[in-house]
Amino acid sequence: MHQEDHRGLIDIMKKLLFIDDHVPRFDQSAGSRTSYNYLSLLIDMGLDISFIAADFLDDEPYSMPLRSIGVKVLTGRWFRAFWRLWLLFRSRQFDYVFFNRPGPTKLFIGYVTRFSEAKKLYQCHDLHFLRLRRKYLVDEDPRTFAQSYESERLEMDLIRKADVFLTFSQHEKDIISKRLPESRAEVIPLYFYEKFAPAISNFSQRHGLLCVGGFKHNPNIDAVLWFVKEVFPRIRERCPCVILHVVGNHPPEEIAALASEDIRILGFVSDEELSKLYQQVRLAVVPLRFGAGVKGKTMEAISCSLPLVSTAIGIEGVGLEDIVPATDDPQSFSERVVELYNNEMALRQCSTQLNEYATQNLTQKAAKVKMNQILSSLAQKKGG
């Protein structure tokens, strides 16, 4: 471990309590992959990490990888029954508490504040009220609007209680900075990597489209249904041989029913299988009509230097508009796909630009520097 990794942190080993809704199922969803990556990064930075899952389930095969890198995983019946007592006696030992998502944060933050002087970091993963407000614009359901209002009240309260609000999206930072100017908001990367594959040059050997997203997340269901019904038929008119690969765990019946010769509903695939798909297809599509935060599927495609076509929601918050212009209606989306798919020179240029973006913004080193700056400033504030 390099000396500069710890620059700005106090020399003694800091203790951090990491709280999430469940043990990160890192091959199941973007949120879980992100939580696992940050746990690994914080361990690599030299922190002593304890982890509480709000469901208290010792979820294998996912708990063991955390323990193997040095994370103390606090799950099981005892913690479910006595976590309040545990916080009463143990929370004072922590220098930081890293909360994830509104639900677990709402459950634990009051007890942490009462029993501990630890600095509180809150990562919402995305602003839920913003996602719901945008969903309301699509479904026009008054219940969705009511849910967005309740989420907004909760999230604003949690951000006020935290010492720093962490977001993956510059757009969401701007929203919070405007609404809560007294609160500190920082942008951190969603995904980060140690190395990247080179830009793609062999598009003549690649075929098909790839759409990725877990189906426990409602925006992904809407995205695939919209794309298959409104966009893909227009693409097939001009590219009759193109195949769409749809990847995502727990596809509901309405998604499974879309399967055909030219639409392959693959469901859950392993990381190895997904990596092969990224190496085989010509283009990724991100047809999200509502949502919030930075999208894991978008960052994953970028890390593979794979050109993509996306709605504005799909590329929000990452500064990619010049490389990936937003296409929000079926006609423009289909035209963009066809134009890129049939133009190898444009595909190579886009791949090169995405590779440059990834190497400048998505490195593990950049994530470590950013987290070190945040933790160091909180430690100095506590010391002062």
C-alpha positions in Angstrom: 0.0 0.0 0.0 1.4 3.3 -1.1 2.2 6.1 1.4 0.1 8.7 -0.6 -3.0 6.5 -0.2 -3.2 7.7 3.4 -2.2 11.3 2.9 -4.3 13.6 5.1 -5.7 10.8 7.4 -4.6 10.6 11.0 -1.9 7.9 11.4 -3.9 5.6 13.7 -6.2 3.2 12.0 -9.7 4.8 11.6 -12.8 2.7 12.3 -15.8 3.0 10.0 -19.3 1.4 10.3 -20.9 0.8 6.9 -24.7 0.3 6.9 -26.7 -0.9 3.9 -30.0 -2.7 3.3 -28.4 -6.1 2.8 -25.1 -7.8 2.2 -24.0 -6.6 -1.3 -25.0 -9.1 -3.9 -22.3 -7.7 -6.2 -23.3 -9.7 -9.3 -27.0 -8.8 -9.0 -27.4 -5.0 -9.1 -25.5 -1.8 -9.7 -26.2 -0.6 -6.1 -24.7 -3.8 -4.6 -21.7 -3.7 -6.9 -21.1 -0.2 -5.9 -21.3 -0.9 -2.2 -18.9 -3.9 -2.5 -16.5 -1.7 -4.5 -16.5 1.0 -1.8 -16.1 -1.5 1.0 -13.0 -2.9 -0.8 -11.7 0.6 -1.5 -12.1 1.7 2.2 -10.3 -1.5 3.3 -7.5 -0.8 0.8 -7.2 2.7 2.3 -6.4 1.2 5.7 -9.7 1.7 7.5 -11.1 -0.9 10.0 -14.6 -1.7 8.6 -17.6 -3.2 10.3 -20.7 -3.8 8.2 -24.4 -4.0 9.3 -27.1 -5.3 6.9 -30.5 -3.8 7.8 -32.1 -7.2 7.0 -29.5 -8.9 9.3 -29.3 -11.9 6.9 -25.9 -13.6 6.5 -26.4 -13.9 2.8 -24.1 -16.4 1.2 -22.2 -16.6 -1.1 -21.9 -12.9 -0.6 -20.9 -12.5 3.1 -17.7 -14.6 2.8 -16.0 -12.3 0.1 -16.4 -9.4 2.5 -14.9 -11.3 5.4 -12.1 -12.5 3.2 -11.0 -8.9 2.6 -11.2 -8.0 6.3 -14.7 -6.6 6.7 -16.4 -7.5 10.0 -19.9 -8.6 8.8 -22.5 -8.1 11.6 -25.5 -10.3 10.8 -27.6 -13.0 12.3 -30.2 -13.5 15.0 -28.2 -11.9 17.8 -27.7 -8.6 15.9 -31.3 -8.6 14.7 -32.4 -8.8 18.4 -29.8 -6.6 20.0 -28.5 -4.1 17.5 -29.7 -1.1 19.5 -27.8 -2.4 22.6 -24.8 -3.0 20.4 -24.9 0.5 19.1 -25.2 1.9 22.7 -22.0 0.2 23.7 -20.0 0.1 20.5 -20.9 3.0 18.3 -18.6 5.4 20.2 -15.5 3.5 18.9 -16.3 4.5 15.3 -14.8 7.6 13.6 -17.2 7.4 10.6 -20.5 5.9 9.8 -21.3 5.4 6.1 -25.0 5.1 5.5 -26.5 3.8 2.3 -30.0 4.4 1.0 -33.0 6.0 2.8 -34.5 2.9 4.4 -31.5 1.7 6.4 -30.4 5.3 7.1 -33.8 6.1 8.6 -33.6 3.1 10.8 -30.1 3.6 12.2 -29.2 7.3 12.0 -31.1 8.4 15.1 -29.4 5.8 17.3 -25.9 6.6 15.8 -26.5 10.3 16.4 -27.6 9.7 20.0 -24.8 7.3 21.0 -21.8 8.4 18.9 -19.8 11.4 17.8 -18.9 9.6 14.6 -19.0 11.7 11.4 -21.9 10.6 9.2 -21.7 10.1 5.5 -25.0 9.5 3.6 -25.1 7.9 0.2 -28.6 7.7 -1.3 -27.5 5.8 -4.4 -30.1 8.0 -6.2 -32.6 10.6 -5.1 -35.7 8.5 -4.7 -38.0 11.4 -4.8 -36.6 12.6 -8.1 -37.0 9.1 -9.6 -40.6 9.0 -8.4 -41.4 12.5 -9.7 -40.2 11.5 -13.1 -42.2 8.2 -12.9 -45.3 10.3 -12.3 -44.7 12.2 -15.5 -44.9 8.8 -17.3 -47.6 7.0 -15.4 -49.6 10.0 -14.2 -50.7 8.0 -11.1 -51.5 10.3 -8.1 -50.1 7.6 -5.8 -46.7 7.9 -7.5 -46.8 11.7 -6.8 -47.7 11.1 -3.2 -44.9 8.6 -2.8 -42.5 11.2 -4.3 -43.6 13.8 -1.8 -43.0 11.5 1.2 -39.6 10.4 -0.2 -38.6 14.0 -0.6 -39.5 14.8 3.0 -37.5 11.8 4.3 -34.4 12.4 2.0 -34.1 16.1 2.9 -34.3 15.2 6.6 -31.5 12.5 6.2 -29.3 14.9 4.3 -29.6 17.5 6.9 -28.6 15.0 9.6 -25.5 13.9 7.8 -22.1 15.6 7.8 -21.7 15.0 4.1 -24.1 13.9 1.4 -22.5 11.6 -1.2 -23.9 11.4 -4.7 -22.7 9.8 -8.0 -24.4 12.6 -10.0 -23.4 16.2 -10.5 -27.0 16.9 -11.4 -28.1 15.6 -8.0 -25.4 17.5 -6.2 -26.7 20.7 -7.9 -30.3 19.9 -6.7 -29.2 19.4 -3.1 -26.9 22.4 -3.0 -29.7 24.6 -4.2 -32.3 23.2 -1.8 -30.1 22.7 1.2 -27.2 25.2 0.8 -26.1 24.6 4.4 -25.5 20.9 3.7 -22.3 19.6 2.2 -22.7 17.5 -1.0 -19.9 15.7 -2.8 -19.8 13.8 -6.1 -18.0 10.4 -6.0 -17.7 7.8 -8.8 -20.4 5.1 -9.1 -18.0 2.5 -10.6 -14.2 2.5 -10.7 -11.6 0.2 -12.2 -7.9 -0.7 -11.9 -7.4 -1.0 -15.7 -9.4 -0.7 -18.9 -9.4 -2.7 -22.1 -8.3 -0.6 -25.2 -10.8 1.1 -27.5 -12.6 -1.3 -29.8 -11.5 -1.6 -33.4 -13.0 -4.8 -34.6 -16.7 -3.8 -35.0 -17.0 -5.9 -38.2 -16.8 -9.0 -36.0 -19.4 -7.8 -33.5 -23.2 -8.1 -33.9 -26.3 -7.2 -31.9 -27.6 -4.8 -29.2 -27.3 -5.2 -25.5 -29.7 -3.9 -22.8 -28.8 -4.5 -19.2 -30.7 -3.8 -16.0 -32.1 -5.8 -13.0 -35.9 -6.1 -13.1 -36.5 -5.6 -9.4 -35.9 -1.9 -10.3 -39.1 -0.7 -12.0 -37.5 1.8 -14.4 -35.8 -1.1 -16.1 -39.1 -2.9 -16.7 -40.5 0.2 -18.3 -37.4 0.8 -20.3 -37.4 -2.6 -21.9 -41.1 -2.6 -22.6 -40.9 0.9 -24.2 -37.8 -0.1 -26.3 -39.2 -3.4 -27.5 -42.7 -2.0 -28.4 -41.8 1.5 -29.6 -38.2 1.6 -30.8 -37.0 -1.9 -31.8 -39.5 -2.4 -34.6 -38.3 0.7 -36.3 -34.7 -0.5 -36.0 -35.7 -3.9 -37.5 -37.2 -2.2 -40.5 -33.8 -0.9 -41.5 -31.6 -3.6 -39.8 -33.7 -6.8 -40.2 -30.9 -9.1 -38.9 -30.1 -7.3 -35.6 -30.6 -9.2 -32.4 -31.4 -7.7 -29.0 -29.9 -9.3 -25.9 -31.7 -8.4 -22.6 -29.8 -9.1 -19.4 -31.3 -8.6 -15.9 -32.2 -10.7 -12.9 -35.8 -11.6 -12.0 -37.5 -10.7 -15.3 -41.3 -10.6 -14.7 -43.7 -12.4 -17.0 -44.3 -9.3 -19.1 -40.6 -9.2 -19.9 -40.2 -12.9 -20.3 -43.1 -12.9 -22.8 -41.1 -10.6 -25.1 -38.7 -13.4 -26.0 -38.5 -14.2 -29.7 -36.0 -15.1 -32.4 -34.7 -11.6 -32.5 -35.2 -10.7 -28.8 -33.2 -12.9 -26.3 -34.4 -12.5 -22.7 -31.3 -13.9 -20.9 -32.3 -13.1 -17.3 -29.4 -13.3 -14.8 -26.0 -14.0 -16.2 -22.7 -14.3 -14.4 -20.1 -11.6 -14.6 -18.0 -13.8 -17.0 -21.0 -14.3 -19.3 -21.8 -10.6 -19.2 -18.2 -9.7 -20.0 -18.4 -12.0 -23.1 -21.6 -10.2 -24.2 -19.8 -6.8 -23.9 -17.1 -8.3 -26.2 -19.6 -9.6 -28.7 -22.2 -6.9 -29.3 -21.8 -3.8 -31.4 -23.8 -1.4 -29.3 -25.5 -0.9 -25.9 -28.9 0.7 -25.5 -30.1 2.6 -22.3 -33.8 3.4 -23.0 -34.7 4.7 -19.5 -37.7 7.0 -19.4 -37.5 7.8 -15.7 -35.0 7.3 -12.9 -32.3 9.2 -11.0 -28.7 9.0 -10.2 -25.9 7.7 -12.4 -26.7 4.4 -14.1 -24.5 1.4 -13.6 -25.4 0.0 -17.0 -24.1 3.2 -18.6 -20.8 3.2 -16.6 -20.3 -0.5 -17.3 -20.6 0.1 -21.1 -18.2 3.0 -20.9 -15.7 0.9 -19.0 -15.8 -1.6 -21.9 -15.4 1.3 -24.4 -18.7 0.1 -25.9 -20.7 2.7 -27.8 -24.1 3.3 -26.5 -27.4 5.1 -27.4 -29.3 6.5 -24.4 -32.1 8.7 -23.3 -31.2 11.8 -21.3 -32.0 9.9 -18.1 -29.6 7.2 -18.9 -26.6 9.6 -19.3 -27.6 12.1 -16.6 -24.9 13.4 -14.2 -21.8 12.1 -15.9 -21.0 14.8 -18.5 -21.2 12.6 -21.6 -23.6 14.7 -23.7 -21.0 15.5 -26.3 -20.1 11.9 -26.8 -23.5 10.3 -26.3 -26.3 12.7 -27.4 -29.6 12.1 -25.6 -32.4 10.6 -27.7 -35.7 10.6 -25.9 -38.4 9.7 -28.5 -38.8 6.4 -30.4 -38.0 7.9 -33.8 -34.7 9.7 -32.8 -33.6 6.7 -30.7 -34.1 4.2 -33.5 -32.4 6.5 -36.0 -29.4 7.0 -33.7 -29.1 3.2 -33.3 -29.2 2.5 -37.0 -26.8 5.3 -37.9 -24.2 4.1 -35.4 -24.7 0.4 -35.9 -24.0 0.7 -39.7 -21.1 3.1 -39.4 -17.9 1.4 -38.2 -15.9 4.6 -38.4 -18.3 6.4 -36.1 -18.4 3.4 -33.8 -14.6 3.4 -33.5 -14.5 7.1 -32.8 -17.1 6.8 -30.1 -15.3 3.9 -28.5 -12.1 5.9 -28.4 -13.8 8.8 -26.8 -15.5 6.6 -24.2 -12.1 4.9 -23.4 -10.5 8.3 -22.9 -13.4 9.3 -20.6 -13.1 6.1 -18.5 -9.3 6.4 -18.1 -9.7 10.0 -16.9 -12.7 9.6 -14.6 -13.3 6.0 -13.6 -10.0 4.8 -12.1 -9.6 3.3 -8.7 -6.9 5.9 -7.9 -9.3 8.8 -8.6 -12.0 7.2 -6.3 -9.4 6.7 -3.6 -8.1 10.3 -3.8 -11.7 11.6 -3.6 -12.7 9.5 -0.6 -9.4 10.3 1.1 -10.1 14.1 0.7 -13.6 13.6 2.2 -12.6 11.5 5.2 -9.6 13.7 5.9 -11.7 16.9 6.0 -14.2 15.2 8.3 -11.4 14.1 10.6 -9.9 17.6 10.7 -13.4 19.0 11.4 -13.8 16.6 14.3 -10.3 17.3 15.6 -11.0 21.0 15.4 
